[in-house]
Amino acid sequence: MKILMISGAKAGVSTGEIIHTLEMAGGLAGAGARVTLALRGKYRGPGRQGVNVVGLPVMKNKYLDGLLRPVLVCMAALFLILRVGYDAVYIRDSIYEMPVVWLLKLLGQFTLLELNTVSSEDLRAKGRTRWKQAVAGWAQRKACFSAALVLPVTSSLAGWLAGQGVPAEKVTVVANGANPYLYRPVEQKDALARLGLDPFKQYLCFAGNLAAWQGGGIVVEAFDRIAGLCRDAMLLIIGDGPEREALEVQVRSKGLAGRVLFTGRVPYNRVPIYLSACVAGIGGGWYGENMTLKRRFCRSGSSALKFYSYLACSLPVVVPDIADLSDIVRLTGCGLVVEPDRVGSLAAALTAMLEYPLAWAEAGRRGRYFIEKEAAWEHRASRIISLVNRTRRRKGRW
């Protein structure tokens, strides 16, 4: 099977979007597909067997880039389809990639659309204008109806699609995953030694993109409440993002500069070492009293990459009570679920992890088993290949 995968991820920037894109492309190739991956910019990372990466131009002027991006994506897709011919086109959901879904429908091309968020709610949470929210919502709905298959990453998104009238037979939930071959547990004392961290301290970690919707401020607030009681506790904030400066100010204002460590951006293949040095991983999505973020998570749920990364490294987790991740935690017993708007409850959960690390280590092992059994990228990719084959046969395309 030949698959063209189109993503709005920027090749030169290490983000969850590019990681997801590369891992899914590698998983599809591992499942037997020949994958052409179209990214923005020139990819200089390691090659992946069975994946041919094509870089699309990126304009230096962001306004010009935003205007021309849909046109360039459509032109590239048309060129590649006419030149190579593909059995399916897999598109990662982005407002800029919506027009190519419409074009491919006109061309009779079998198209899969991966859905990661409700675009209008995402823009609302970011404070964008109402007309932008309306345009994004209209474009996303039109793309969902145009695609042959829509693959939401959460059941909450599947519910939103049903509410929009998208036929149920077109919709299948395919959650995010982890790479258990790269993300695997390292002996904690070895990880601490490799990172030069104090072996007599207990580290909690909060990893990923430091965006406002992650709720890093609430995590710091919860840690502040337990810092006086748990003298050996440390908070490791792994990653970078727009909220880092605000978090650093918050940490200094609370006198936690020696207890909260910011690593900055860490290479993808080194993150497992940092995770393995910790006793528990803290999820994202702590919305507190922010009703806009609460509405966003009620519509979209969560399938955060950091969650699956924690589990792959046998790390027990503390997550907010947001579908679908909280359902996995309850089902597998791999951690604790906490109300997303209660700092005190988060502080109590973190204290429990610190007080009984050996007991919670077993929960972490259950999380690792879950990844190995059903939540690796190869599982997700194999399911997508099966869906494509079954749908094409039903439609008489093969």
C-alpha positions as CSV (number, residue, x, y, z in Angstrom):
1,M,0.0,0.0,0.0
2,K,1.3,3.5,-0.9
3,I,0.3,6.3,1.5
4,L,0.8,10.0,1.1
5,M,0.9,11.6,4.6
6,I,0.5,15.4,4.8
7,S,1.3,17.3,8.0
8,G,1.5,20.9,8.9
9,A,4.3,20.1,11.4
10,K,7.5,22.1,10.9
11,A,10.4,19.8,10.2
12,G,13.1,21.9,12.1
13,V,11.2,22.3,15.4
14,S,10.9,19.5,18.0
15,T,7.3,19.6,19.0
16,G,4.6,17.1,19.9
17,E,3.1,17.6,16.4
18,I,6.4,16.6,14.6
19,I,7.0,13.7,17.0
20,H,3.5,12.4,16.4
21,T,3.8,12.8,12.7
22,L,7.2,11.0,12.4
23,E,6.1,8.2,14.8
24,M,2.9,7.6,12.9
25,A,4.7,7.6,9.5
26,G,7.2,5.2,10.9
27,G,4.4,3.0,12.3
28,L,2.6,2.9,8.9
29,A,5.8,2.0,7.2
30,G,6.4,-0.7,9.8
31,A,3.0,-2.1,9.1
32,G,4.0,-2.6,5.4
33,A,3.0,0.7,3.8
34,R,5.3,2.8,1.6
35,V,5.0,6.3,3.0
36,T,5.7,9.7,1.4
37,L,5.6,12.3,4.2
38,A,5.1,15.9,3.3
39,L,6.4,18.3,6.0
40,R,6.9,22.0,6.2
41,G,10.6,22.9,5.8
42,K,13.7,20.7,5.3
43,Y,13.9,17.6,7.5
44,R,17.4,16.9,8.7
45,G,16.6,14.2,11.3
46,P,17.3,10.5,11.2
47,G,15.9,8.6,8.3
48,R,13.1,6.1,8.8
49,Q,12.9,2.9,6.8
50,G,10.0,3.0,4.3
51,V,9.4,6.7,4.7
52,N,10.4,9.3,2.1
53,V,10.2,12.8,3.5
54,V,9.4,15.7,1.2
55,G,9.9,19.3,2.5
56,L,7.5,22.0,1.5
57,P,8.6,25.7,1.4
58,V,8.1,27.9,4.5
59,M,7.9,31.7,4.0
60,K,9.8,33.9,6.4
61,N,6.9,36.3,6.7
62,K,4.3,34.5,8.8
63,Y,1.4,36.4,7.2
64,L,2.5,35.5,3.7
65,D,3.2,31.9,4.9
66,G,-0.3,31.6,6.3
67,L,-1.8,32.9,3.0
68,L,0.2,30.7,0.7
69,R,0.4,27.5,2.9
70,P,-2.9,26.0,1.8
71,V,-2.0,26.7,-1.9
72,L,1.4,25.1,-1.6
73,V,0.0,22.0,0.2
74,C,-2.6,21.6,-2.6
75,M,0.0,22.0,-5.3
76,A,2.4,19.5,-3.6
77,A,-0.4,16.9,-3.1
78,L,-1.6,17.2,-6.7
79,F,2.0,16.9,-8.0
80,L,2.8,13.8,-5.9
81,I,-0.5,12.1,-6.6
82,L,-0.2,12.6,-10.4
83,R,3.5,11.5,-10.3
84,V,3.4,8.6,-7.9
85,G,-0.2,7.6,-7.4
86,Y,-1.4,6.6,-3.9
87,D,-3.8,4.2,-2.4
88,A,-4.7,6.6,0.4
89,V,-3.8,10.1,1.6
90,Y,-3.5,10.6,5.4
91,I,-3.9,14.2,6.6
92,R,-3.1,15.6,10.1
93,D,-5.9,18.0,11.0
94,S,-4.9,21.7,10.7
95,I,-6.9,24.6,9.5
96,Y,-4.3,25.2,6.7
97,E,-4.6,21.6,5.5
98,M,-8.4,21.6,5.2
99,P,-8.5,22.8,1.6
100,V,-6.5,19.9,0.4
101,V,-9.1,17.5,1.8
102,W,-11.7,19.2,-0.4
103,L,-9.4,19.0,-3.4
104,L,-8.8,15.3,-2.9
105,K,-12.5,14.6,-2.7
106,L,-13.0,16.3,-6.1
107,L,-10.2,14.1,-7.4
108,G,-11.8,10.9,-6.1
109,Q,-8.8,10.2,-3.8
110,F,-9.3,8.1,-0.7
111,T,-8.5,10.4,2.2
112,L,-8.1,9.9,5.9
113,L,-8.4,12.9,8.2
114,E,-6.8,12.7,11.7
115,L,-8.7,14.9,14.1
116,N,-6.8,16.3,17.2
117,T,-9.0,19.1,18.4
118,V,-12.1,21.1,17.8
119,S,-10.5,24.0,15.9
120,S,-13.0,26.7,16.9
121,E,-12.7,25.8,20.6
122,D,-8.9,25.7,20.3
123,L,-8.9,29.2,18.8
124,R,-11.4,30.4,21.5
125,A,-9.0,29.1,24.2
126,K,-6.2,31.1,22.5
127,G,-8.2,34.3,22.5
128,R,-8.6,34.5,18.8
129,T,-11.4,36.6,17.2
130,R,-14.9,35.2,16.7
131,W,-14.7,35.4,12.9
132,K,-11.5,33.3,12.9
133,Q,-13.3,30.8,15.2
134,A,-16.3,30.7,12.8
135,V,-14.1,30.2,9.7
136,A,-12.1,27.5,11.4
137,G,-15.2,25.7,12.5
138,W,-16.8,25.8,9.1
139,A,-13.6,24.6,7.4
140,Q,-13.1,21.7,9.8
141,R,-16.7,20.5,9.5
142,K,-16.5,20.6,5.7
143,A,-13.2,18.7,5.7
144,C,-14.7,16.0,8.0
145,F,-17.6,15.5,5.6
146,S,-15.2,15.4,2.6
147,A,-12.8,12.7,4.0
148,A,-13.5,9.0,3.5
149,L,-12.4,8.3,7.1
150,V,-12.1,10.6,10.1
151,L,-9.8,9.4,12.9
152,P,-10.4,11.4,16.1
153,V,-7.8,10.8,18.8
154,T,-10.4,10.8,21.6
155,S,-13.9,9.5,22.1
156,S,-14.9,13.1,23.1
157,L,-14.0,14.2,19.6
158,A,-16.0,11.3,18.1
159,G,-18.9,12.6,20.1
160,W,-18.4,16.1,18.7
161,L,-18.3,14.6,15.2
162,A,-21.6,12.8,15.8
163,G,-23.1,16.1,17.0
164,Q,-22.0,17.7,13.7
165,G,-23.8,15.0,11.7
166,V,-20.7,13.2,10.4
167,P,-21.8,9.6,9.5
168,A,-20.8,7.1,12.3
169,E,-19.4,4.6,9.7
170,K,-16.8,7.2,8.7
171,V,-15.5,7.7,12.3
172,T,-13.1,5.5,14.2
173,V,-11.1,6.6,17.3
174,V,-7.4,6.1,17.0
175,A,-5.6,7.5,20.0
176,N,-2.1,8.6,20.3
177,G,0.7,6.2,21.4
178,A,4.3,5.8,22.4
179,N,7.4,4.2,20.9
180,P,8.2,1.4,23.5
181,Y,11.5,0.6,21.8
182,L,12.9,4.2,22.3
183,Y,10.8,5.1,25.4
184,R,11.6,2.3,27.9
185,P,12.5,2.5,31.5
186,V,16.1,3.1,32.7
187,E,17.2,2.1,36.1
188,Q,16.4,5.1,38.3
189,K,19.9,5.4,39.9
190,D,21.5,5.2,36.5
191,A,19.3,7.9,35.1
192,L,20.0,10.2,38.1
193,A,23.7,9.6,37.7
194,R,23.6,10.3,33.9
195,L,21.8,13.6,34.5
196,G,23.9,14.7,37.5
197,L,20.8,14.8,39.8
198,D,20.9,14.3,43.5
199,P,20.2,10.6,44.2
200,F,18.8,11.4,47.7
201,K,16.0,13.5,46.2
202,Q,12.6,12.5,44.9
203,Y,11.7,14.0,41.5
204,L,8.3,14.6,40.1
205,C,8.1,15.5,36.4
206,F,6.0,17.7,34.2
207,A,7.0,17.3,30.6
208,G,6.1,18.6,27.2
209,N,5.1,21.9,25.6
210,L,4.7,24.6,28.2
211,A,1.5,26.1,26.8
212,A,-1.2,27.9,28.9
213,W,-3.7,25.1,28.4
214,Q,-1.3,22.6,30.1
215,G,-1.9,24.2,33.5
216,G,1.7,24.4,34.5
217,G,0.9,27.2,37.0
218,I,-1.4,24.9,38.9
219,V,1.2,22.2,39.0
220,V,3.7,24.7,40.5
221,E,1.0,25.9,43.0
222,A,0.4,22.3,44.0
223,F,4.1,21.6,44.4
224,D,4.4,24.7,46.6
225,R,1.8,23.3,49.0
226,I,3.8,20.1,49.5
227,A,7.3,21.4,49.4
228,G,7.4,22.2,53.1
229,L,6.2,18.8,54.1
230,C,8.1,16.7,51.5
231,R,11.6,18.1,52.1
232,D,13.3,15.8,49.5
233,A,10.7,16.5,46.8
234,M,11.9,18.2,43.6
235,L,9.9,19.2,40.5
236,L,11.5,18.7,37.1
237,I,9.9,20.7,34.3
238,I,11.0,19.1,31.0
239,G,10.6,21.1,27.8
240,D,10.0,24.6,26.7
241,G,7.2,26.8,25.4
242,P,5.4,30.2,25.6
243,E,4.6,29.8,29.4
244,R,8.1,29.1,30.5
245,E,9.0,32.6,31.5
246,A,5.7,33.0,33.5
247,L,6.4,29.7,35.3
248,E,9.9,30.8,36.1
249,V,8.6,34.0,37.6
250,Q,6.0,32.1,39.6
251,V,8.7,29.7,40.9
252,R,11.0,32.5,42.1
253,S,8.1,34.4,43.7
254,K,7.3,31.3,45.8
255,G,10.9,30.8,46.8
256,L,11.1,27.5,45.0
257,A,14.1,28.3,42.7
258,G,16.2,25.5,44.3
259,R,13.3,23.0,44.2
260,V,12.0,23.4,40.7
261,L,14.3,22.7,37.8
262,F,13.7,23.7,34.2
263,T,15.6,21.6,31.7
264,G,14.6,23.5,28.6
265,R,14.1,21.7,25.3
266,V,15.5,18.1,25.5
267,P,16.2,16.0,22.4
268,Y,13.4,13.4,21.9
269,N,15.7,10.4,22.3
270,R,17.0,11.7,25.7
271,V,13.6,12.4,27.3
272,P,13.3,8.7,28.6
273,I,16.4,9.3,30.8
274,Y,14.7,12.3,32.5
275,L,11.5,10.4,32.9
276,S,13.2,7.4,34.4
277,A,14.9,9.6,37.0
278,C,11.4,10.5,38.5
279,V,8.9,8.8,40.8
280,A,5.8,10.1,39.0
281,G,4.7,12.0,35.9
282,I,2.2,14.8,36.0
283,G,-0.3,15.1,33.1
284,G,-1.5,18.4,31.5
285,G,-4.9,20.0,31.3
286,W,-5.3,21.6,34.7
287,Y,-7.8,24.3,33.9
288,G,-8.5,25.6,37.4
289,E,-11.3,28.3,37.2
290,N,-10.7,28.9,33.4
291,M,-14.1,28.0,31.9
292,T,-12.9,28.5,28.4
293,L,-10.3,25.7,28.9
294,K,-12.8,23.6,30.7
295,R,-15.1,23.8,27.6
296,R,-12.2,23.0,25.3
297,F,-11.4,19.8,27.2
298,C,-15.1,18.8,27.5
299,R,-15.3,19.0,23.7
300,S,-11.9,17.5,22.8
301,G,-10.9,15.2,25.7
302,S,-7.2,14.5,25.9
303,S,-4.8,12.1,24.2
304,A,-1.6,13.9,25.2
305,L,1.7,12.4,24.1
306,K,3.4,13.0,27.5
307,F,0.9,10.6,29.1
308,Y,1.9,7.7,26.8
309,S,5.5,8.6,27.2
310,Y,5.3,8.4,31.0
311,L,3.6,5.0,30.8
312,A,6.2,3.7,28.3
313,C,8.9,4.5,30.8
314,S,7.0,2.7,33.6
315,L,6.2,6.0,35.4
316,P,3.0,6.2,37.4
317,V,0.9,9.2,36.5
318,V,-1.3,11.9,38.1
319,V,-3.7,13.2,35.5
320,P,-6.7,15.5,35.5
321,D,-10.2,13.9,35.2
322,I,-10.5,14.6,31.5
323,A,-11.7,11.9,29.0
324,D,-10.0,9.8,27.6
325,L,-6.8,9.6,29.6
326,S,-8.6,9.4,32.9
327,D,-10.5,6.4,31.6
328,I,-7.2,4.6,30.8
329,V,-5.8,5.3,34.3
330,R,-8.9,3.9,36.0
331,L,-9.0,0.9,33.7
332,T,-5.3,0.0,34.1
333,G,-4.6,1.2,37.6
334,C,-1.5,3.1,36.4
335,G,-1.9,6.2,38.5
336,L,-4.3,8.7,40.1
337,V,-7.1,10.8,38.6
338,V,-7.7,14.2,40.1
339,E,-10.2,17.0,39.6
340,P,-8.7,19.4,37.1
341,D,-9.8,22.5,39.1
342,R,-8.7,21.6,42.6
343,V,-5.1,22.4,43.5
344,G,-5.5,20.7,46.9
345,S,-6.4,17.4,45.4
346,L,-3.4,17.5,43.0
347,A,-1.2,18.3,46.0
348,A,-2.6,15.3,47.9
349,A,-2.1,13.0,44.9
350,L,1.6,14.1,44.5
351,T,2.1,13.5,48.2
352,A,0.8,10.0,47.9
353,M,3.2,9.3,45.1
354,L,6.1,10.6,47.1
355,E,5.2,8.7,50.3
356,Y,4.7,5.3,48.7
357,P,7.1,5.2,45.7
358,L,7.6,1.4,45.7
359,A,3.8,0.7,45.7
360,W,3.3,3.2,42.9
361,A,6.2,1.7,40.9
362,E,4.0,-1.3,40.4
363,A,1.3,1.0,38.9
364,G,4.0,2.3,36.5
365,R,4.7,-1.2,35.4
366,R,1.0,-1.7,34.6
367,G,1.2,1.4,32.4
368,R,4.2,0.0,30.6
369,Y,2.3,-3.3,30.0
370,F,-0.6,-1.3,28.5
371,I,1.7,0.4,26.0
372,E,3.3,-2.9,25.0
373,K,0.0,-4.6,24.6
374,E,-2.1,-2.0,22.8
375,A,-0.9,1.5,22.8
376,A,2.4,1.5,20.8
377,W,2.5,3.4,17.5
378,E,2.7,0.2,15.6
379,H,-0.7,-0.9,17.1
380,R,-2.2,2.4,16.0
381,A,-0.7,2.2,12.5
382,S,-1.8,-1.4,12.0
383,R,-5.3,-0.5,12.9
384,I,-5.3,2.3,10.4
385,I,-4.1,0.0,7.6
386,S,-6.9,-2.4,8.4
387,L,-9.4,0.4,8.4
388,V,-8.2,1.5,4.9
389,N,-8.3,-2.0,3.5
390,R,-11.8,-2.7,4.9
391,T,-13.3,0.6,3.8
392,R,-11.8,0.4,0.3
393,R,-13.1,-3.2,-0.1
394,R,-16.6,-2.1,1.0
395,K,-16.6,0.8,-1.5
396,G,-15.3,-1.5,-4.3
397,R,-12.0,0.4,-4.7
398,W,-10.1,-2.9,-4.7
